[in-house]
Amino acid sequence: MSDTTSELVLLASGRDADVYALDDATVLRRVRNPEHSRTRDEAKIMAYVAEYGYPVPRVHHVDDDSMVMQRLDGPTLLENLFRRPWTLRANARILAGLHDALAAIPAPDWLPPAEQPAQAESGPEPGPELRAGSESGLESDAGSDSSPGAGSAQAQAQEPAGPFGSVLHLDLHPGNVIITADGPVVIDWTNAASGPAALDLAKTLVTLTTVDLPGWPQRLVCDLYTWALRRAAHTDPSPGLAPALRVKLQDPNLSETESARVRTMLERETRS
């Protein structure tokens, strides 16, 4: 695709890509560094999960460094969370439902497996605090606001969706869910992989727990949201917490504060 972005309206910029308006119905998403582009793989997995009814943008065209996609109008779950914090629990239920629905989709054999570093490289297994502690906000509670029968649903969610596990988004946080007039839609499938569903939810919980925020009001909202998400999800993240923490430590984009939080969580669990 020829470079016409200088003539287009920039709608959004992420860590690796920019999104431009083409018209009222479509956008162009272009990766800044084509050498690291996975746009064809991303379009392929989006088409795959769409076959299962999972909400993703429609892709109209794809090449090595860009995609023409359906334009989505609406706030992200993250924007909605901080603008309307009183809707926190309903917001968390939306994200929990998206995690559970993705956990039920069997991974295709062509989807690469998720990275899971060895324990010795990054730290010990999480202990009671991450598995059931209240301080981290990742607790499990059978008396939660989950629907009746949630226990059996959670047990089913731990069964592999297929021989290669489930499809994992690996960045399924509130900032990657857009609330449109037709419902929530999940964007940014760059990191998609196959593996245990627990890893996907655990990665989201660890991100929410350790992310840098501008002040204590935002931190409080995020902690409460993390707690509500854990209670609402049928997927049990416990088996994925250790690998999620290790992967997080390897993220080159972590700030010093975020890295310190992750390490502190691991060290605290060692002493538990």
Number of C-alpha atoms within 10 A of each C-alpha: 10 4 7 7 15 8 9 14 13 16 12 11 12 10 8 13 17 17 23 21 19 17 12 10 11 18 23 24 22 23 21 15 10 14 9 11 19 18 21 17 18 19 22 16 23 22 17 16 18 14 11 13 12 18 20 22 20 16 18 13 13 19 14 16 19 23 22 21 22 17 19 21 12 16 16 19 22 18 16 19 23 15 11 11 17 12 13 20 19 15 20 24 20 19 23 23 16 19 24 22 17 23 28 21 22 20 27 18 12 11 17 15 18 19 13 15 16 13 12 9 8 18 19 17 19 22 20 14 18 26 20 15 13 13 12 20 25 27 21 20 13 9 9 13 14 15 10 8 8 18 15 10 15 15 12 14 21 18 15 18 20 17 11 18 22 25 29 28 27 22 20 25 22 20 17 18 25 22 19 13 9 8 11 22 18 23 18 19 22 18 15 22 23 25 26 26 30 23 27 31 32 26 25 22 27 23 20 20 23 21 16 16 12 7 8 9 11 15 17 12 16 23 20 18 25 25 23 23 28 24 25 25 27 25 30 22 27 19 17 19 26 28 23 25 27 24 17 21 19 12 10 8 11 16 12 9 11 18 19 14 18 21 17 12 20 22 16 15 18 14 7 9
